[in-house]
Amino acid sequence: MNDSNLTNELRRIAVTQEAMGDTIKTILEIVAPMRKEVTEIKSVIADIPEMKADIKTIKAVIRDTNQQVQNHEKRLTRLETKAA
């Protein structure tokens, strides 16, 4: 390989490296926000068991409240029947 061919080859390699560098920078710009999103998703996933426990508690409270309302309805009906 003569000096001219070697110089051309080195230029081609330099251009290729620069293009690859730009491509890598572009990829990093795309991937960087995704890392943050993955971290946020992991945080939400970590909270799911606590949310499930909270939902179970809320359901239990609603069931209890519904039973109390039904009990009050029965009592009111009996009182209204006696008063009539």
C-alpha positions in Angstrom: 0.0 0.0 0.0 1.5 3.3 -1.0 1.4 6.6 1.0 -1.5 8.0 -1.0 -3.6 4.9 -0.4 -2.7 4.8 3.3 -3.6 8.5 3.6 -7.0 7.9 1.9 -7.6 4.9 4.1 -6.8 6.9 7.3 -9.2 9.7 6.1 -11.9 7.1 5.5 -11.4 5.7 9.0 -11.5 9.2 10.5 -14.7 10.0 8.7 -16.2 6.7 9.8 -15.2 7.3 13.4 -16.7 10.7 13.4 -20.0 9.4 11.9 -20.0 6.6 14.5 -19.4 9.1 17.3 -22.3 11.2 16.1 -24.5 8.1 15.9 -23.5 7.1 19.4 -24.3 10.6 20.7 -27.7 10.4 19.1 -28.4 7.0 20.7 -27.3 8.3 24.1 -29.6 11.3 23.7 -32.5 8.9 23.1 -31.6 6.4 25.8 -30.9 8.9 28.6 -34.5 9.9 29.1 -35.5 6.2 28.9 -33.3 5.5 31.9 -35.2 8.0 33.9 -38.5 6.5 32.8 -37.3 3.0 33.8 -36.4 4.3 37.2 -39.8 5.9 37.6 -41.5 2.7 36.5 -39.5 0.7 39.0 -40.6 3.2 41.7 -44.2 2.7 40.8 -43.9 -1.0 40.7 -42.3 -0.9 44.2 -45.4 1.0 45.4 -47.9 -1.6 44.0 -48.0 -3.9 47.1 -48.7 -0.9 49.3 -51.4 0.2 47.0 -53.0 -3.2 47.0 -53.0 -3.2 50.8 -54.6 0.2 50.8 -57.3 -0.9 48.3 -58.1 -4.0 50.5 -58.4 -1.6 53.5 -60.7 0.7 51.6 -62.9 -2.2 50.4 -63.2 -3.4 54.0 -64.2 0.0 55.2 -66.8 0.3 52.4 -68.2 -3.1 53.2 -68.5 -2.2 56.9 -70.2 1.2 56.0 -72.6 -0.6 53.7 -73.5 -3.0 56.5 -74.1 -0.1 58.9 -76.3 1.7 56.3 -78.3 -1.5 55.8 -78.7 -1.9 59.5 -79.9 1.7 59.9 -82.3 1.2 57.0 -83.8 -1.9 58.8 -84.0 0.0 62.1 -85.7 3.0 60.5 -88.2 0.8 58.7 -89.1 -0.9 62.0 -89.5 2.4 63.8 -91.6 3.8 60.9 -93.8 0.7 61.0 -94.2 1.0 64.8 -95.0 4.7 64.5 -97.6 4.2 61.9 
